[in-house]
Amino acid sequence: MGAALALIAAGLAIAFALWPLLKRAPASAAGPAELGELANHRDLAMQDLRDIDFDRDLGNLLPEDHQALQTQAKRRAVDILRQLNEREQRLDAEIENAVSRLRSRPNGA
């Protein structure tokens, strides 16, 4: 049980340490690739939450360890969801602007 807990903690520590390196600076426009990458990060964050609960259910995590890991994983998931929402809203605004420009053109243009 101790080895499993150490392995899980090491994996989470590595992921936590690499997260800032993988995170991109905010771009002015969200492209499909960026949205896809954020969606992948969202899916991984959700899987992390499920894995932490699974390890608790198996008895591999003490309640206080579970709580700490779950809090950290939730913060990461919320940050990813916030970024994804901001990028989607920016993309929606760009689409609306493009449609407005097309509608304002004369018919012959």
Residue pairs with C-beta under 8 A, 6 or more apart in sequence:
1 59
1 60
4 55
4 60
5 60
5 61
5 62
5 65
8 55
8 60
8 61
8 69
9 65
9 69
12 48
12 69
12 72
12 73
15 48
16 72
19 76
24 34
24 37
26 83
26 86
27 34
29 90
29 91
29 94
30 87
30 88
30 90
30 91
34 87
35 84
35 87
35 88
35 91
38 80
38 83
38 84
38 87
39 84
41 80
42 77
42 80
42 81
42 84
45 73
45 76
45 77
45 80
46 77
48 73
48 76
48 77
49 70
49 73
49 74
49 77
52 61
52 66
52 69
52 70
52 73
53 66
53 70
55 61
55 66
56 63
56 66
61 69
